Amino acid sequence: MTGINALFLLTGLLLFISVLASTISARLGLPLLLLFLGVGMLAGEDGPGGIVFEDFFIASLIGQAALSVILLDGGLRTKVSSFRVALKPAAVLATWGVIGTAGLLGLFATWILDVDWRLGMLLAAIVGSTDAAAVFALLRNSGVRLNERVQATLEIESGANDPMAILLVTALVGMLLQPETASVGGFVWMLTSQLGLGAILGLAGGWVLSRLMARLSLPDGLYALLILSGGTLVFAATNLMNGSGFLAVYLAGVVVGNRRSHATEHVLRVMDGLAWLAQAGMFVVLGLLVTPSKMLDYATEAFAMAVFLTLVARPVAVAIGLAPFRYPRKELLYVSWVGLRGAVPVTLAIVPVVMGVPDSQLLFNVAFAVVLLSLLVQGATVPLAARWLGVEVPPRDEPRDKREVWVGDAAAVDMLEFCVEAGAKAEGRHPDELGSDHPGHDVRCVALVREGGLHRLTPDTRLRPGDSVWMIAPDEISERLARSFAGSRGELTVNASFFGEFVVDPESRASDLADAYGLRIEEAERELVMGELLAVRLGRPPVVGDRVEIGAFVLTVREMGDKGRITALGLKCPPLGGGR
C-alpha cells in the first residue's frame, strides 16, 4: 500500500505544481503547455526530481487517452457555422498539408541526419501534423481575437489532421519492418477506410449521444460523464474497426456541441476541466519520459529541422494547399506560423520505439526537440504574429458572462452579465429602461450587484460605474446591448482606425454610395448592393475584418449575421488633402 500511496502522492503533487505554474505563464510569455512539460522534465531523471520513467507503452496509452478527451472537448466548442468559411481549406490542410510538409521535411531529414530515406520520411511524418491540444489552448488563451476564417482554419485543421499523420507513420513503420508487404494501393485503401469509417462512426455516435443527452433526465454532473464515456466508446470502437478514432471522437464532439439542449452548459463546463487535466497529465508524463541530456546529442540537427519545418516545409505546403481559396498573403503567413507541434508528434514518436524500429530513439529525441522549439518560438509569439500580420480584429463588445437557463425540454432563456463602465450610455439610467433601445426584443434586468452585494431594484434605481447587471435578453442582441454598458475606452478611435469612420448598410445600392463619395466602380457593379459588391470582389466567403480597396477608399466587413450574411460595413475615407 505504501507504493500505491506514494504513486498517488507523486501524481497529485506533479499536477498540483503544474496547475500552480499556470499562474505565471502569462507573466513569462510562455505557453501553458510548455510549463506542464517543464514540470515533467524537472521531475525526470535529469532534473532535481530524479524520477526514472522509461515505460513507453504506458506513456503511449496515457497520450492517446488524453488526446481523445482533448479532441472531444475541441469538437464540442467548434461551431458548425465556422465550417462555412473554413471546412474545405482546413480539409485540404489536414490531408495535403500533412503529406506535403512530411515530404519536404523528409528529404531534408534524410540529408541532414544521413539516414535511410524511409527513416527520414518517418521522422517527418511524426512531426508533420499540428497538435490539437497546443492549437486549441493557445488560440483560446492568447488574448487576441483572430478573424473567423483564420481561427476556424487552424482549429478544424488541428482537429482533423491527426489521422493523416497516424496513417503515414503506420505505413512507414510497416515499410521499415516489412518492406515486402508495403504497396501504394494498400496505403490508399488504408487511408480511405480509416477516414471513411472515422467520419461515419463519429457522426453517428455524435447523433446518438446528442439524442440521449436531450432526452435523459440525469443529475447535472452526470451529463458530462455520459458524453465522456460515449466519446471514449466511439474512439475505441472506431479504432477496433480499423477506422480513425481521433477523427471519430472529434466529429462526435462537433455534433453534440451543435445540438444544444438543457445539459449542454453543464457538459461544456465539466469538459473544460477534464480537457485541462488531460493536457496537464499528458505533458507531465511526456516530460518525465524524455531525457534532456540525450536530446542535446542531436541539438544541431533538431534545430535545423525545426527551422526548415517552420520557414520552408509548412509555408510551402500551406501556400500550395490554400492557393485555390484566395487567402490573403498575411493570412497564409499566419496559418503557416501557427503550425504548432505538441503532444501528437511526441506520442507518434513513441510508436516506432514500441514497435522496435531501428534507430527509434533517434526519432524520439529529435521529434521531442522539434516540439520544444515549436512551443518556445511559435507558441510564445502567437499574439505578436497576429498583430504584426494584421489578422487580429478589434475585440467586440460582449457580455462578461452568459448562462443558458432551460425552462423546458426545447426552450431556454439567455442570462447575460454586463459591467457598467464610466461614461457608458447605461450610466444614470434604470436597468429596465435599456429594453427600449431594442424594440421587438424582451429585455429585462433580473439582478443588480453593487459593491459585492445584491442591490434591490426600485423605481429610483440608477446604474453606476462598477455595477454588475444580469439581464434576460436574446443572445442575438448581446453585442448591441453590451455597447450600452461599455465606456469610451478609446473604442471609437480603435474602430475608426480598423473599420473606418462610417458605418454602411450592406443593403444600400453601390451606385448611391459611389455617387455620394466618388467611389470608382465598374458599370456592372453599380446595380449591386454594397454587400454583394464586397463579396464579388473578395471571391470567398466574407468574415469580419475582410476588406477591399476601392480607389483611395477601404470597405471593411464590420458585422456578420446568421448564415454568412453581412449586416454592417465600415467605410474608411482617404485623409483630407489627397493621398492615403
N, C-alpha and C positions, 0 to 999 in steps of 0.2 A: 504493500500500500504506500510505502514511503516513496518509491519510484514514481507511482502514478500521481501522487500529490505534488511531487517535485516537478513533473511534467506540466500539470495544471498551473502550478505557480509560475513556471517559466513562460508558458504560453500567455497567461494573463499579464505578466509583467511586460513582455515584449509588446503586446497590443496596447497596453496602458501607456507605455512610453511613446509608442508610435502616435497615439491619439493626442497626447500632450505636445508632442513635437509639431503637430499640425498648427498649433497656435503661433509658431514662429515662422511658418513657411512664407507668409506674405511679407514679413519684415526682411527675410533673407532674399526674397525674389526667386525662390526655388519651387519647382513643382512639388506638391504634397507627396506624390507617389515616390519621388526621389528620396524624400525623408524616410518613408517606410522602408525603402530599400537600404538606406544608410543604417537604420537601426538594426536590420538583419545582418549587415556586413560587420558592424561593430560587435555584435554578439557572436559572430562566427569565429573560426579558428585563428584568423589573422588579426582579430580585434581583441579588445580587453575582455570580452565575454569568454573567449576561448572554447566555444561550443563547436564540436566536430560533428557536422551533419553531412553525410555523403550518400543518402538514400535517394537516388534519382527517381525511382518508381513512386515513392511517397510524394516527392515534390511534384511529379507529373500529375498524380491523382489530385492533389490539392489545387494545382494550377488549373486543370480542366474544370473542376467543380466551381472554383471561383469565377472563371471566365463565363460559365453558363449563367451564374447569378448576375454578373455584370451586364452581359448581353441581354438578359431578360429585362433588367431594370432599364437599360438603354432603349429597348423596344417599347416599353411602357410609356416612355417620355417622348417618343418620336411621333409627331403629328402627321397624319396622312396628308394633310394639306401641303407639307413640305415635299412630298413626292411629286407634286405638280411642277416644281421648278428644278428638281434635282434627281429624280429617280433614274432617268436614262443616263445622264453623265456619271452618276455615282455607280451605276451598274457597270459601265464601261471601265471605270477606275478599279472596281472590285475584281474585274477579270483581266482585261488587258493591262491595267495599271500594274498588277502584281507580276504578270508574265513579262511585260516589258522591262520593269525595274529589275527583276531577277535575272533576265537575260543579259542586260548590260553590266550589272554588278557581278554576275557570274564570270564573264570574260575577264573583268578586272581582277577579281579574286583569284582566278586561275593563274593569272600572270604574276601578281604581287606575292602570292603565297607559294608559287611554284609547286602546285599540286595537280592531281588528275582533274580534268575538266569536269567530271561528274561530281567530284568533291567540291570544286569551286561553285558549280551551279547549285549544289545542295546548300552550301553556306548562304548563297544569295537568296535562295528560296526561303530560308529560315528567317532572314531579316527583311524579306520583300514586302510584307504586309504591314500596314499601320495597325496600331493597337487600340482596340475599342476602349479599354479601361483608361488609357492615357488621354485619348482624344476627348471622350465624354467628360472626364474630370477636369481637364484643362480648359476646354471651351466653356464649360458651365461655371467655372470658378475663376476665370481670367479677369473678370471685371469689365470686359468690353462687350459691346453689342455689335455682332457682325451682321452684315446683310444676310437675308434669309437664304439666298442661293448658295453662298459660301458655307454658311453654317450647316445647311441641310446636306450639301455635297459631302462635307467632311464626316458628318455623323453617320449618314447612310453608308458611305464607303467603308468606314472603320467597322461598322456592324456587320457588313456583308462580305468583306474581302478575306476573312479568316479561312473559309472553306477552300478557296483557291490556293492559298499558301499551304494549307494542310495537304491538299491533293498533290501539289508539286513536291513537297517534302516526302510524302509517301511513295510517289512514283520514283523519285531519285534514290531513295533508300533501297527500293526494290532493284533499281538498275545497278547499284553498287554491290548488293548482296547476292542477287540472282539475275545477272545480266542476260542470261539466255531466255528468260521469260518476259522481258520488257519489250513493249511494242507501242507504236503511236496509236494504233487502233484501240488497244487496251486502255491507254490513258484517256482517250476521248470518251470511251464508254464509261470509265470510272467517273470522269468529270460530269458527264451528262446525268448519270444515275444519281450521283451524290447531290448535285444541285437540285435536280428534279424532285427527288424524294424529300430533301430538306424543305423545299418550298411547299410541297403538297401537305406533308405531315405538320409542318409548322402552322400553316393557315388553318388546317382542320383542327389541330389541337387548340389553337387560339380561339376558334369559334366555339368549341365545346366549353372551354374554360370561361369565356365571357358569358355564355348562357347560364352556366352553373352559378357564377358569381351574381348574376342578376336575379336568379330565381330562388337561391337558397337563403334561408334566414339563419345566420350564424352570429356568434359573438364577434365584435369588431376585430379583435386580434387574430381571428382565425381566417379571415378572408385572404390576408397576405400569405399565410401558410398554405392555403388552398392553391393560390397562384404559384407559389414557390415549388410546392410538391408537384403540381401539374406541369410546370415548366421543366422540372427535372425528369419527369416521366417522358415528356416529348423529346427532350435531349437524348436520354438513354435509349428509348425505343427507336429513334431515328438512327442512332449510331449502330444499334444491333442489326438494323435492316440495311446497313452499308450506305446510309444517307449521311448528309451533313447535319450533325446535331447542333452545331453552332448557328448555322443559318436557320434551322427549325426553331430553336428557342428564341432567337431574335424576332422572327416573324410572328411567333405566338405572342410575344410581348406587344408587338405593334397592334395586333388585332384586339387584344384585351384592353390596351390603353386607349384605343379609339372608340370602344363601345362602352361609353360611360354609364355607370349605374350608381346606386346608393353606396356601394362598397369601394368605389374607385379611389376616393380620397384616402381611406384607411390603408388600402393596398400601397399607394404611392408613398405614404409617409413611412410605413414599415420597410418597404423595399429599399428606400433610400438608405436607411441604416444598415440593412443587410448588404447592400452593394458596397458601402464604405468598409464594412467588416471584411467582405471578400477581398477587396483591393488591399487593405492593410495586411490581412493574413497572407495573401499570396506574395506580396512584395517582401514581407519579412522572411518568409520561407525561402524565397529565391535569393535573398541577401545572405541567408545562412548557408545556402548551397555553394555559393561562389567562393573562390579563394583568390583575393585580390593580388597576392604575390604571383600567382600563375598567370593572371591577365597581363601583368607587366612584361612578361616574356614576349608578348605579341602586341605591345602597345603601339609601336610604329605602324605595323600592318593594319591594326584595328582603326587607328586614326585616319590612315589613308583611305580605308574603305568607307568610313563614316563621311569623310569629305566628299568622296566620289558619289556616294549614295545621295547625299543631301544636295550637292551642287550640279550633278550631271544626270545620274540614272533616274531619280524621281522626277526632276523637272522635265526631262525629255519624254518620259512615259506619260506624264500629265499633259504636256503640250500636244502630243500626238493624239491621246485619247479624247481630249476635250476640244480639239480643233473643230469638229462639226457643230458644236453647241455655242460658238461665238462668245465665249467667256472673255471679258476684258483682260488685258495683259496683266494688270495688277492683281486681279483675282486668281489668275493662273499661277502667278508667283506665290501668292499666299497659300493656295491649296498645295503647291509643291513644298513650301516650307513647313507646313503643319502636317508633315508625314511622319508623325511621331512613332517611334518604336518603344515598346514596353514589355509587358509580361508575355504576350503571344510569341515573339521571337525566342525569348528565353525558354518558354515551355516547349516550343518546337525543337529547340536545340537539345532538349533532354531526350527526344525520340531516338536520334542516332546512338546516343550513349546506351540507352536501354536495349536497342536492337543489336548492339555490338558492331557498329560500323567502324572500320579502321580510322584512326585519327579523329575520333568523335570528340575527344577532349579539346582538341584544337578548335573544332567548330563551336563548342560550347563557350570557351573562353573568349574567342573573337566576337561571337554574337553578343555575349554579355557586355563586352567593352563597347561595342557599337551602340547598344541600348543606353548605357550610361552616358555616352557622349550626346546621343539624341536628346535625352531628358535634360541634360545640363545646358546644352546650347539652344536647341529648338524649344524645349519646354519653357525655359526661362524667358524667351523672347516672344512668346505668342502675343501678348498685348502690344508690345513695342512694334512688332511687324505689322499688326493690324492697323495701327495709327499711321505708321510710315507709308504703307502701301495704300491707305485710303479706303480700306474695305470695312471700316468701322462706321456705323451710323449713330447719330446722336441718341442718347438714352431717351426713351419715351416716358411720358408721364403714365404711371400705373399705380395701382393700389399697393400699399405696404404689405398687405396680406389678403388672402382670398380663401373663403371657405364655401363649400357646397353643402347646403342643408337640404336633404331629401325629405319631402313631405308626402311622398307616395312612391309607388313602385316605378313610376315613369315621370315624376315631377320633382323639380328641385328649384330652390331659390339661391341666388348668389349673395353672400355676405362679404362686403368689401371694406377694408380698413384704410383710412386716409389720415394723414397728419397735416394739420393746418400750419402752413409756413407764413412767416411775416410778409405782409404785402399781398397775400392771396385774395382772390375775389370772394372767397368764403368768409374771410375775416370780418367780424362785426355783424354777420347775418345769422338768423335762426337756421339750424340744420335742415329742417323740413322745407325751408324756402328754396333750397337748391334744386328741388324737383321741378320747379317752374322753369328752370333753364333747359329742361329736357322734355318738352311736351310729347305726349304719346307713350311715355315710359313711367312705370310705377317706381318712384324713388322715395325712400323714407329712412329716417335715422332710427336705429334701434338701441344705440348705446353711445354715450359720450364719456370718455375717460379724460379727467383733468387732474393734473398733479398726482398721478398714480392711483387715483380713486375714481369710482363710478359717480358721475355727476347727474343729478336728477334733472330731467328736461322740464322746463316750464315755458309759458309763452314769452317770458322775458329773456330766455337764454340766448346768448350771443357767443359765437365762436371766437376763440382767442388763439394766437400763435402757440404752438405746442400741444394743443388739444388733439386727442386721438378719437376719430369718429368712425363708428361702424354703421354702414349703410346697406340696406337691401336695394339692389339695383341690378338690371340685366348686365351681363358681362360685356355685351357688345358696346355699351356706352362707358365702360370703365375708364378708358383713356380720356374721353371728353370730361367725365366727372372729375378725374384726377387733376385736370388743369385748373379747376376751381379752387383746389387746395394748394396748388403749387405757387410759390413766390416767384419773383422775377429771376433771381439767381443766375442772371445772365442768359436765361433761356432764349430771349428774343434775339440776342446777339449770336448765340450758337446756331439757332435755327436759321436765321437770316444768312449766316455765313455758309451753312451747308445746303439748305433747301432753296434759299433765295428770299427776296424781300416781299414777294407777293404770293398769295395762295390762289391757285387757278382751279376752277371747276373743270373736271375732265370731260364733262358733257358739253362744254362750251365749244362753239364752232371754231375751227382753226382759222378760217378766213377772218372772223371778227377780231380775234386776238392779233393776227398778222397785221390787219389794218390799224389797230389801236397802237401797237408797239413797233410797227415797222419790221416785223419778222419776215425773213426771206424764205418762203416755202415754195415747193413745186405747185403748178397749177392743179394737178390731180389731188394734192394734199389739202387744198382749200375746201373740199367737200367733206373732209373728215372732221370728227370731233377731236379735241386735244388728246384724250386718252388713246384713241385709235392711232393718231399721228405718232405718238411716242412709241406705242407698241410696234408699229410698222418699222420705224427707224431702228429700234433695238433689235428686232428679228429674233427675240427669245422671250419666254415668259417674264414679265416685269416683277421686280421686287422693290421694296422701299430702299431708296438710295440710288437706283438706276437713273442715269442722266444722259441726255442728248444735247448737243450743241446745235443751235440754230443761229448761224451768224455769230454775233457777239453775245447772244443770249444763251442761257443754260436752263433747260427744263428738267426738273428732278421729280421722281416719284416720291410723294410725301406720305401718303397713307394708302393702305390696301385693305379691301374688304373681303368678304367671302368669295370663294370660287375664282380667285385671281383677278378680281375687279378693282381697278384703280378708283379710289374715292377722293383723292386730293393730289394736286400737283403744286410744285413750287417753281416760281419763275425768278431767275437771277438776272438782273439787268447789268449792262456794262457800266463802268464808272463814268460819271459826268466828265465831259471833255474828250470823249472818244476812247479808244483802246482799252483793252481789258487788262 
